[in-house]
């Protein structure tokens, strides 16, 4: 009899427990829905964050961008070595002066990096040998500077870094394309390129074979490489160099507009008469 009562009691309690579970689940679902509804308020789009170029109610001046703390330097922007980043030093007379020195040692890896960057960014104007007759000259552009003339050979090493940083004449600046390290590497390679084009047999280490360029060009099937490079007829003639205007550290040495000589045609000449 006791077993039967226990069984009956169990059967009666089972539906009641299931109902409680169902009610708890329903309450949990309702509570979750209430939380979701409570989260969909206007406060979500008015979050306490700073949006660039917008005002803010977080600060008394209602500006989102905070002014830089006085006498502080942002991380990575100390630039303590000014010569490394500018290529000039402050002279005794107050003017900026270029120097014939590198801010770090020049290794073969530095020269290889400079050669790679030079061939990418400089050869379209200056050509791979640096004579100023790059591919753009054949398309009517102003001839670039010949890095082997007496003017460029006499310029200090940091002159090339300064020109790459700020531009010069018709040449734009390459500060966005070349990091300061790469600009110095290119300057070092320019100096090495100048030495290579003006080297003599006494500059070659003992035991190294010296061969004539003309013989190498003829053996390679390109004898024209050993001859002087002629200026294309499509090139724009530049003004003569004006040394009185100073160096790039002071002012541009040449006018920005090229001197273009176009022969007058017969109809134009007749109309002028």
trRosetta pair geometry for C-beta under 8 A, 3 or more apart (Angstrom, degrees):
i j d omega theta_ij theta_ji phi_ij phi_ji
1 4 5.8 -53 -152 33 33 111
1 5 6.6 32 152 -16 65 104
2 5 5.8 -54 -150 37 34 110
2 6 6.4 37 151 -21 65 105
3 6 5.6 -53 -150 35 33 113
3 7 6.4 33 153 -19 65 104
4 7 5.7 -54 -150 35 33 111
4 8 6.3 30 153 -17 66 105
5 8 5.6 -53 -145 38 33 109
5 9 6.1 34 154 -20 66 105
6 9 5.7 -54 -146 36 30 111
6 10 6.3 31 153 -20 64 105
7 10 5.7 -53 -149 34 31 112
7 11 6.4 30 153 -18 65 106
8 11 5.7 -55 -148 37 33 111
8 12 6.4 30 155 -18 65 107
9 12 5.8 -57 -148 37 31 109
9 13 6.3 22 157 -15 66 111
10 13 6.0 -62 -144 39 29 104
10 14 6.4 41 157 -38 64 102
11 14 6.0 -43 -149 13 30 116
12 15 7.5 -62 -172 32 33 98
12 16 7.3 22 146 -8 63 116
13 16 5.5 -65 -155 43 45 115
13 17 6.1 46 152 -24 78 105
14 17 6.0 -56 -149 33 30 109
14 18 6.6 28 156 -16 64 106
15 18 5.6 -56 -149 38 36 112
15 19 6.3 39 154 -23 67 104
16 19 5.7 -52 -151 33 32 114
16 20 6.7 34 152 -20 64 101
17 20 5.7 -50 -150 32 35 111
17 21 6.6 36 151 -19 65 103
18 21 5.6 -52 -150 35 35 112
18 22 6.4 34 152 -18 66 105
19 22 5.6 -54 -147 37 33 111
19 23 6.2 33 154 -19 67 105
20 23 5.7 -55 -147 37 32 111
20 24 6.3 34 153 -21 65 104
21 24 5.7 -54 -149 35 30 111
21 25 6.5 31 152 -19 64 105
22 25 5.7 -54 -150 35 32 111
22 26 6.4 32 152 -19 65 105
23 26 5.6 -53 -148 36 33 112
23 27 6.3 34 153 -20 66 105
24 27 5.7 -54 -147 37 32 111
24 28 6.3 33 154 -20 65 105
25 28 5.7 -54 -148 35 32 111
25 29 6.4 32 154 -19 65 104
26 29 5.7 -54 -149 36 32 111
26 30 6.4 31 153 -17 66 105
27 30 5.7 -54 -147 37 32 110
27 31 6.2 33 153 -21 66 106
28 31 5.6 -53 -146 36 31 112
28 32 6.4 32 154 -19 64 105
29 32 5.7 -54 -149 36 31 111
29 33 6.4 32 152 -19 64 105
30 33 5.6 -54 -149 36 33 112
30 34 6.4 36 152 -21 66 103
31 34 5.6 -51 -150 34 33 113
31 35 6.6 35 151 -19 64 102
32 35 5.6 -52 -150 35 34 112
32 36 6.4 34 152 -19 66 104
33 36 5.6 -53 -149 36 34 112
33 37 6.3 32 153 -17 67 105
34 37 5.7 -54 -146 38 32 109
34 38 6.1 32 154 -20 65 107
35 38 5.6 -55 -145 37 30 111
35 39 6.4 31 155 -22 64 105
36 39 5.8 -55 -150 33 31 110
36 40 6.8 26 154 -19 64 105
37 40 6.0 -58 -152 32 34 108
38 41 6.9 -18 175 -31 45 112
39 44 6.9 66 166 -68 73 123
40 44 7.1 -35 -133 -10 34 140
41 44 6.4 134 68 -13 59 88
42 45 6.4 -61 -170 41 55 97
42 46 6.2 31 142 0 81 116
43 46 5.6 -75 -142 56 39 99
43 47 7.7 85 158 -77 65 55
44 47 6.8 -5 -178 -56 35 95
48 58 6.4 104 -158 -85 93 119
50 54 7.8 169 -173 65 58 96
50 56 5.9 -31 -113 -81 78 145
50 58 7.5 -77 -75 26 88 143
50 64 4.4 140 -153 -170 95 105
50 65 7.5 125 -180 -69 130 46
51 54 4.2 15 84 31 102 135
51 56 7.9 161 31 -75 73 97
51 64 6.3 -75 55 -141 52 167
52 64 7.2 -160 -111 105 21 136
52 65 7.2 48 -135 -66 61 107
53 64 7.7 -25 37 55 12 130
53 65 7.8 24 -67 -29 35 121
54 64 5.4 47 78 -14 66 147
55 62 4.9 -2 -165 161 111 92
55 63 6.6 -65 -129 -102 64 33
55 64 6.2 170 -160 -28 13 93
56 59 5.9 53 93 19 109 90
56 62 6.3 171 64 -164 50 46
56 63 6.6 -5 33 110 95 17
56 64 4.0 115 -25 -85 118 74
57 62 6.6 0 -94 -119 44 81
58 64 7.8 72 36 -113 111 63
59 62 6.6 -152 79 -53 79 19
59 63 6.2 -48 76 53 133 63
59 64 7.9 167 20 -94 120 28
59 66 7.4 161 -73 -93 162 91
63 66 7.3 137 106 -86 104 41
68 72 6.4 -146 169 67 94 106
68 74 7.6 -73 -130 -55 128 95
69 72 4.5 44 81 5 97 138
73 77 5.8 -154 175 86 90 85
73 78 5.1 80 138 -97 150 65
74 77 4.4 33 70 30 94 128
79 82 6.8 70 148 -91 94 56
79 84 7.8 -151 -156 72 76 102
79 85 5.0 -4 -155 -23 115 159
81 84 4.0 43 114 6 116 119
81 85 6.9 130 94 -8 72 90
81 103 6.4 111 159 -163 136 136
82 85 6.1 -71 -151 48 37 99
82 86 5.5 -4 166 11 77 122
82 89 7.5 114 95 -109 108 63
83 86 6.4 -73 -123 55 24 87
83 87 6.9 76 -171 -96 60 14
83 88 7.2 -148 -123 65 67 21
83 89 5.6 -8 -90 -71 106 91
83 99 7.0 -9 -151 26 126 138
83 103 5.7 164 107 -89 102 119
83 158 7.5 -71 -172 -114 91 148
84 103 4.3 163 -92 158 83 173
84 104 7.8 52 -115 -27 113 98
84 180 6.2 72 152 159 82 138
84 184 7.6 -38 -152 -56 71 142
85 180 5.6 -57 -112 -107 57 151
86 96 7.7 -106 150 -150 126 131
86 162 7.5 23 161 -101 59 87
86 165 7.4 170 -145 128 39 173
87 98 6.5 -4 147 -124 90 85
87 99 7.9 -157 179 34 57 83
87 158 3.9 162 -170 -176 87 102
87 159 7.6 165 161 -61 127 14
87 161 3.7 180 -98 96 136 116
87 162 4.3 -149 95 -59 139 79
87 165 6.4 -172 6 1 131 141
87 183 8.0 -85 -61 128 127 128
88 96 3.9 26 160 178 143 109
88 97 6.1 140 -161 62 86 33
88 98 5.7 -52 -102 -80 80 55
88 99 7.6 151 -125 -6 36 86
88 158 6.6 162 -68 136 50 135
88 162 6.2 60 -43 -90 101 127
88 249 5.4 137 -103 -129 136 120
89 96 7.1 142 66 -155 27 65
89 97 5.5 -33 63 62 79 91
89 99 6.2 45 1 -37 114 122
90 94 7.3 -23 -171 -142 91 30
90 96 6.7 -45 -98 -102 46 58
90 97 7.6 63 167 16 6 91
91 94 6.7 -35 75 35 82 20
91 95 5.1 -8 42 66 125 69
91 96 6.9 152 -5 -135 96 7
91 97 4.1 94 -62 -27 111 121
95 249 7.4 95 161 131 98 110
95 250 6.5 -4 -162 -94 125 101
96 249 4.7 -139 97 -177 104 109
96 250 7.4 -173 55 -70 90 62
97 249 6.8 95 -111 151 16 163
98 155 7.4 -9 107 -178 152 83
98 156 4.4 165 125 62 105 127
98 157 8.0 -178 165 60 103 46
98 158 4.5 -169 -161 80 86 102
98 159 4.8 50 -172 -67 161 72
98 162 6.2 -90 -99 -13 115 142
98 247 6.7 -103 2 136 129 149
98 249 5.3 -148 -37 -43 97 141
99 156 5.7 -167 121 166 13 146
99 157 7.2 -30 105 53 59 89
99 158 5.0 49 52 3 66 135
100 156 3.8 -114 -67 -141 75 91
100 157 5.0 102 -146 1 50 90
100 158 7.3 -118 -76 4 27 84
101 157 6.4 170 9 46 14 131
101 158 7.4 -4 52 -35 53 106
102 105 7.3 112 99 -109 128 12
102 106 5.6 115 20 -46 172 101
102 157 6.4 -66 -61 129 69 152
102 184 6.2 105 -146 -174 92 114
102 187 7.7 165 -102 95 91 116
102 188 6.1 29 -94 -81 135 110
103 184 6.5 -82 34 -120 98 152
104 110 7.9 -179 99 -100 104 148
104 184 7.2 80 34 133 99 154
105 110 7.8 -176 110 -15 59 150
106 110 5.1 -124 -148 78 59 143
106 111 6.6 66 177 -50 99 91
106 188 4.9 174 -122 -147 127 143
107 110 4.9 107 51 3 67 100
107 111 7.3 -132 100 0 40 86
108 111 5.6 -53 -149 39 37 110
108 112 6.2 39 152 -21 68 105
109 112 5.6 -52 -145 37 33 112
109 113 6.4 34 154 -18 64 104
110 113 5.8 -55 -150 37 30 110
110 114 6.3 30 152 -17 64 107
110 184 7.9 -46 -166 113 118 93
110 185 5.1 -143 -173 -119 76 93
110 188 5.9 11 135 74 113 157
111 114 5.5 -53 -145 39 33 112
111 115 6.2 38 154 -22 65 103
111 185 7.4 -166 -87 -165 21 84
111 188 6.1 -106 -91 120 70 112
111 189 5.5 130 -151 -89 66 82
111 192 5.7 43 -136 -13 121 165
112 115 5.6 -49 -146 34 31 113
112 116 6.5 34 153 -20 62 104
113 116 5.7 -53 -150 34 32 112
113 117 6.4 25 156 -11 66 107
113 182 6.7 -114 151 -119 111 73
113 185 4.5 -46 97 -175 104 155
114 117 5.9 -57 -144 42 32 106
114 118 5.9 34 156 -22 67 109
114 182 7.6 157 -97 -164 59 58
114 184 8.0 -89 -88 108 115 46
114 185 3.6 -154 -68 150 87 78
114 186 4.6 174 -149 -82 87 32
114 187 7.3 -99 -134 37 133 39
114 188 5.3 -146 -51 66 164 89
114 189 3.1 -177 123 -24 121 119
114 190 7.6 -107 168 -14 127 65
114 192 7.8 117 90 27 137 124
115 118 5.6 -55 -141 37 28 113
115 119 6.2 27 160 -18 64 107
115 189 5.0 -178 -61 -136 60 143
116 119 6.1 -58 -149 36 26 108
116 120 6.6 20 154 -16 61 110
117 120 5.7 -60 -148 37 33 110
117 121 6.0 -14 172 18 71 113
117 122 7.7 60 127 -6 68 105
117 178 6.1 86 -170 -112 136 113
117 182 5.1 146 -91 -174 163 108
117 185 6.4 95 25 92 136 113
117 186 5.1 -90 94 -72 120 106
117 189 7.9 159 57 21 91 148
118 121 7.0 -77 -131 54 21 79
118 122 4.6 -37 -159 36 65 129
118 123 6.8 87 144 -40 70 86
118 186 5.1 145 -67 -136 88 92
118 189 5.3 -130 -24 100 141 141
118 190 7.1 167 -106 -63 137 76
118 193 7.7 -167 167 -39 167 144
119 122 7.4 -22 -53 51 14 86
119 123 5.3 15 -145 -20 45 133
119 128 6.4 23 -114 -116 86 93
120 123 7.6 92 18 19 10 103
121 124 7.8 -64 179 15 26 102
121 174 5.9 88 171 -137 145 146
121 177 5.9 139 -107 128 141 144
121 178 6.8 -102 18 -52 170 115
121 186 7.8 -46 62 -107 119 149
122 125 6.6 -78 -172 51 49 91
122 126 5.0 -22 163 34 91 123
122 130 7.8 -1 141 -100 124 79
122 186 6.9 144 -32 -160 138 127
123 126 6.3 -79 -109 65 29 76
123 127 5.8 20 -155 -160 72 15
123 128 5.0 16 -124 -70 122 62
123 134 5.9 146 159 -122 48 116
123 135 7.9 45 135 -2 81 98
124 134 5.0 89 147 162 27 141
124 135 5.6 -59 -145 44 64 99
124 136 5.4 56 159 -23 90 108
125 132 7.3 -26 148 -144 74 53
125 134 4.5 175 179 24 3 147
125 136 5.8 -21 -92 37 63 125
125 137 7.7 102 -147 -40 51 89
125 141 7.5 -88 -117 116 86 139
125 144 3.8 98 157 -53 99 146
125 171 7.1 138 137 -104 172 99
126 130 5.1 -5 157 -129 113 51
126 131 7.3 133 178 45 66 31
126 132 5.6 -28 -132 -87 59 42
126 134 5.6 33 31 -47 21 117
126 144 4.8 -94 -78 103 64 143
126 145 7.0 -17 -107 65 103 68
126 147 6.3 42 -164 -21 128 115
127 130 6.5 -120 74 -30 80 15
127 131 5.5 -21 55 44 134 79
127 132 6.9 -32 11 34 104 14
127 133 5.3 11 -35 69 138 61
127 134 4.5 -156 -54 -81 63 63
127 135 7.9 131 -92 -24 73 60
127 229 7.8 -21 -101 -137 176 174
129 193 7.2 166 -162 -174 44 114
129 197 6.4 106 -175 -89 99 130
130 146 7.3 96 139 -164 71 48
130 147 3.7 -51 167 41 118 128
130 148 6.2 116 104 -31 105 94
130 190 6.8 128 -114 -138 146 79
130 193 5.2 110 -13 135 144 139
130 194 7.3 -78 95 -69 157 68
130 197 7.3 -126 57 -24 113 151
131 146 5.2 -1 -163 -132 50 91
131 147 7.3 -91 -76 33 27 77
131 148 6.3 -28 -99 21 70 118
131 229 6.0 124 101 44 153 142
132 137 7.5 85 144 -61 66 144
132 143 5.1 59 151 170 111 93
132 144 4.3 -154 -141 79 77 70
132 145 5.5 -141 -92 94 120 19
132 146 4.2 -76 -4 -70 126 62
132 147 7.3 161 -45 -10 86 67
133 137 5.2 -83 -150 41 55 157
133 143 6.6 -19 -89 -136 61 103
133 144 7.9 -141 -45 41 24 86
133 229 5.1 -177 54 139 159 138
133 231 6.6 -132 -107 -107 120 60
133 232 7.5 137 -157 -8 105 90
133 235 8.0 -58 -127 -88 83 144
134 137 5.8 122 61 -6 56 98
134 144 6.2 29 6 13 111 129
135 138 6.0 -52 -167 29 46 111
135 139 7.2 28 144 -7 69 109
136 139 5.4 -66 -156 45 47 107
136 141 4.1 -7 145 30 101 145
137 141 5.8 -89 -90 66 38 84
137 142 7.8 -60 -110 106 78 18
137 143 5.3 42 -116 -98 125 68
137 144 7.4 -107 -60 1 110 80
137 231 7.4 -93 162 -153 134 73
137 232 5.8 143 128 29 93 116
137 234 7.6 134 149 85 57 88
137 235 4.8 1 -177 -103 92 107
138 232 4.7 129 -107 -42 64 169
138 234 6.1 63 -170 59 39 125
138 235 7.6 -27 -78 -64 29 83
139 234 6.7 -25 -129 124 6 139
140 234 4.8 -74 -72 162 66 101
140 235 7.2 -172 -126 -105 26 24
140 236 6.4 61 177 -39 60 94
141 170 8.0 159 180 149 96 146
141 235 7.5 -32 71 -133 45 66
141 236 6.5 -72 158 12 19 112
142 170 5.1 119 59 10 139 170
142 235 7.5 82 -136 -175 24 81
142 236 4.5 -54 -87 72 62 118
142 238 5.6 85 -163 -76 106 101
142 258 4.7 -153 -94 -82 122 142
143 146 7.9 -1 153 -45 115 86
143 231 6.7 -43 -79 -135 141 113
143 235 5.4 32 -52 -170 96 130
143 236 7.3 -156 -9 65 69 67
143 238 6.1 -105 49 -17 92 119
144 170 8.0 -122 -101 76 68 112
144 171 7.0 75 -131 -74 99 112
145 149 7.8 -113 179 25 79 116
145 152 6.1 127 157 -72 118 133
145 171 7.9 -45 -4 -36 105 138
146 149 4.5 79 90 -23 111 105
146 152 6.7 -156 96 7 57 139
147 152 4.9 -132 -147 139 41 156
147 190 5.9 -117 -160 -162 144 102
147 193 6.8 32 110 99 141 120
147 194 6.1 -114 141 -77 99 97
148 152 6.8 -8 -11 71 12 123
148 153 6.8 35 -159 -57 37 105
148 194 6.0 171 -101 -126 71 77
148 197 5.3 -68 -107 100 137 144
148 198 6.8 166 -151 -47 104 107
149 152 5.5 83 56 18 75 98
149 153 6.9 -143 94 -7 33 95
150 153 5.8 -57 -140 39 30 112
150 154 6.3 24 162 -17 64 111
151 154 6.3 -70 -157 37 24 105
151 155 6.9 31 149 -35 62 104
151 241 6.4 -109 -74 -172 162 171
151 243 7.8 -142 -118 -92 117 104
152 155 5.5 -43 -150 14 40 118
152 194 7.5 -152 121 -101 103 132
153 194 6.0 157 -109 -166 83 135
153 198 7.6 48 -113 -23 136 161
155 159 4.1 -73 164 44 114 165
155 160 7.5 117 114 -42 124 78
155 247 7.3 146 -128 -135 104 121
156 159 5.1 125 65 -22 67 100
157 160 6.7 -52 -176 24 45 103
157 161 7.4 37 137 -9 69 105
157 187 5.6 97 176 158 82 117
157 188 7.4 30 -161 -84 123 55
157 191 5.9 -18 -112 -59 99 137
158 161 4.9 -49 -155 38 57 117
158 162 6.1 61 147 -25 77 99
158 187 7.1 27 -104 -165 30 159
159 162 5.7 -56 -151 35 31 112
159 163 6.4 29 153 -18 65 106
159 247 6.7 -85 -123 -174 113 123
159 248 6.6 120 -158 37 82 116
159 249 7.5 -87 -113 -31 74 103
160 163 5.7 -50 -144 36 34 111
160 164 6.4 33 156 -16 64 106
160 183 8.0 178 122 175 81 83
160 186 7.0 -139 142 111 121 90
160 187 4.1 155 83 -116 119 90
160 190 5.2 180 -123 47 167 157
160 191 8.0 -142 8 -41 148 85
161 164 5.9 -58 -149 39 29 109
161 165 6.3 27 153 -20 64 111
161 180 8.0 43 -160 -153 115 71
161 183 5.0 95 -135 141 78 110
161 184 5.8 14 -98 -86 125 61
161 187 4.8 -34 -52 -54 83 148
162 165 5.6 -60 -148 37 30 112
162 166 6.2 -19 170 19 68 111
162 248 5.3 154 117 103 119 124
162 249 6.0 -36 -173 -74 167 80
163 166 6.9 -78 -133 55 23 78
163 167 7.0 -6 -173 -179 59 7
163 168 4.4 -32 -140 -21 99 132
163 171 6.8 26 173 94 103 141
163 248 5.4 -161 -80 -48 80 176
164 173 7.0 88 161 -155 35 65
164 174 4.9 -50 -167 51 82 107
164 175 7.3 130 137 -64 71 61
164 178 6.1 -36 166 64 126 144
164 183 4.7 177 97 -138 140 108
164 186 6.5 110 -78 78 160 137
164 187 7.4 -121 2 -58 135 95
165 173 6.1 -16 141 -151 25 113
165 174 7.8 -60 -75 58 24 65
165 175 5.1 59 -146 -79 55 107
165 183 6.4 50 -60 -149 85 163
166 173 5.2 -56 -163 -95 9 122
166 175 7.6 44 -61 -40 38 122
166 248 6.8 154 72 172 122 116
167 171 5.4 -177 -155 103 71 72
167 172 4.9 -48 -107 -164 123 26
167 173 3.9 -80 -37 -50 89 71
168 171 5.0 8 57 55 72 114
168 248 5.1 -57 -105 -100 116 129
168 252 6.6 155 -156 -122 63 86
168 253 7.7 11 -173 22 106 93
169 252 5.9 136 -68 -157 62 116
169 253 7.4 -47 -57 55 109 75
169 254 4.9 17 -103 66 124 109
169 255 8.0 60 -131 86 90 26
169 256 6.4 178 -154 -108 53 56
170 256 6.9 132 -70 -155 65 63
170 258 7.2 12 -63 -52 138 104
173 176 7.8 89 110 3 93 81
174 177 4.6 -57 -167 50 85 110
174 178 4.8 38 133 12 105 110
174 183 7.3 155 91 -97 104 102
175 178 6.9 -70 -120 60 21 76
175 183 7.7 -6 -106 -64 58 141
178 182 4.2 -133 -162 95 87 118
178 183 4.8 115 129 -63 124 79
178 186 6.7 -35 -147 -8 153 137
179 182 4.8 92 50 10 75 102
179 183 7.0 -135 94 -8 38 87
180 183 5.6 -53 -145 33 33 113
180 184 6.5 30 158 -15 65 103
181 184 6.0 -58 -155 38 31 108
181 185 6.4 32 148 -21 65 107
182 185 5.3 -52 -145 37 36 115
182 186 6.3 38 154 -20 67 101
183 186 5.8 -50 -148 35 32 110
183 187 6.4 35 151 -20 63 104
184 187 5.4 -51 -147 36 35 115
184 188 6.4 37 153 -19 66 102
185 188 5.7 -52 -150 35 32 111
185 189 6.5 30 152 -17 64 105
186 189 5.6 -55 -147 38 34 110
186 190 6.4 42 151 -26 66 100
187 190 5.6 -47 -149 29 33 115
187 191 6.8 31 153 -15 62 101
188 191 5.8 -54 -155 35 34 110
188 192 6.5 32 148 -15 66 106
189 192 5.3 -53 -146 41 38 112
189 193 6.0 43 152 -24 69 103
190 193 5.5 -51 -146 35 31 113
190 194 6.5 35 152 -20 63 102
191 194 5.6 -49 -149 33 33 113
191 195 6.6 32 152 -16 63 104
192 195 5.7 -53 -149 37 34 111
192 196 6.3 36 152 -23 66 106
193 196 5.6 -53 -146 34 32 112
193 197 6.5 23 159 -14 65 108
194 197 6.2 -62 -147 39 28 103
194 198 6.3 -7 165 11 65 114
195 198 6.5 -78 -141 54 26 89
195 199 5.9 52 158 -65 66 97
195 203 7.6 -164 177 178 97 153
196 199 5.7 -28 -142 -12 28 121
199 203 4.5 -117 -158 70 94 144
199 204 7.1 95 157 -54 124 78
200 203 5.4 106 56 0 63 101
201 204 5.7 -45 -161 17 46 116
201 210 5.4 7 -122 -112 96 171
204 208 5.1 -129 169 74 105 120
204 210 5.6 -172 15 -76 174 111
205 208 5.0 79 68 -9 81 123
211 215 6.0 -107 174 73 95 122
211 216 5.9 98 123 -53 120 105
212 215 4.5 85 72 6 95 106
212 216 7.1 -168 94 -7 50 84
213 216 5.6 -56 -149 38 37 111
213 217 6.2 35 154 -20 70 106
213 225 7.6 -119 164 117 102 95
213 226 5.1 156 120 -116 94 96
214 217 5.7 -54 -145 37 31 110
214 218 6.3 27 158 -15 65 107
214 223 7.3 32 -161 -147 76 80
214 226 3.9 108 -101 -169 65 160
215 218 6.0 -55 -144 39 30 107
215 219 6.2 28 157 -17 64 109
216 219 5.9 -58 -147 39 28 110
216 220 6.3 21 156 -14 64 111
216 226 7.8 141 61 -73 77 115
217 220 5.8 -62 -146 41 29 106
217 222 5.3 -87 -166 89 83 74
217 223 5.3 110 125 -117 107 34
217 224 7.4 -144 174 49 131 34
217 225 4.2 -162 -125 63 125 103
217 226 4.1 -149 24 -32 153 104
218 221 7.8 53 -177 -66 31 19
218 223 4.8 35 -90 -90 73 94
218 226 7.4 -29 -34 -1 80 141
220 225 7.6 -8 70 27 128 143
222 225 4.7 50 125 -14 109 113
223 226 6.1 -52 -170 29 55 108
223 227 7.4 52 140 -22 73 104
224 227 5.6 -56 -157 28 49 115
231 235 5.3 -82 174 31 97 151
232 235 5.0 120 68 -29 81 97
236 258 4.6 44 147 142 127 156
236 259 7.8 146 167 68 87 47
236 260 5.7 -44 -144 -96 98 84
237 258 7.0 141 78 173 43 104
237 259 5.4 -52 98 86 91 93
237 260 7.1 146 42 -106 81 31
237 261 5.8 10 28 7 133 107
238 254 6.9 -5 176 -170 116 146
238 258 5.6 -71 -105 -134 59 93
238 259 6.5 97 -169 28 16 91
239 242 7.3 -13 130 -25 118 102
239 254 5.9 159 67 -159 108 98
239 255 5.5 58 14 32 154 106
239 258 7.2 -154 -17 -142 80 46
239 259 5.1 114 -68 -20 70 117
241 253 6.4 0 -158 145 86 116
241 254 6.4 -65 -119 -78 57 104
242 245 5.0 57 107 -4 106 111
242 253 6.2 177 67 175 72 68
242 254 6.5 140 24 -98 92 53
242 255 8.0 61 8 -25 133 78
243 253 7.1 2 -106 -154 35 112
245 251 5.5 -105 169 96 87 112
245 252 6.6 -24 142 96 134 52
245 253 5.0 155 79 -129 111 44
245 254 7.7 179 57 -46 148 28
246 249 7.7 -106 155 66 109 69
246 250 3.7 -70 153 77 146 130
246 251 4.8 80 59 41 123 89
246 253 6.7 -135 76 -88 46 79
247 250 5.6 81 55 18 66 96
247 253 6.8 2 -114 -61 28 115
248 251 7.9 -115 -129 76 26 16
248 252 7.0 25 -109 -100 66 46
248 253 7.2 -62 -57 -18 64 99
252 255 7.8 107 120 -96 126 18
252 256 7.2 14 143 -60 167 82
264 268 4.8 -126 -170 90 94 122
264 269 4.9 114 126 -61 123 91
264 272 7.6 -15 -173 -13 152 139
265 268 4.8 90 57 11 79 105
265 269 6.9 -148 93 -7 39 90
266 269 5.7 -56 -143 38 31 111
266 270 6.2 30 158 -19 66 106
267 270 5.7 -57 -147 38 32 110
267 271 6.2 32 155 -21 66 106
268 271 5.6 -53 -146 35 32 111
268 272 6.5 37 152 -25 64 102
269 272 5.6 -49 -152 28 33 114
269 273 7.0 35 150 -20 62 100
270 273 5.8 -51 -156 30 37 112
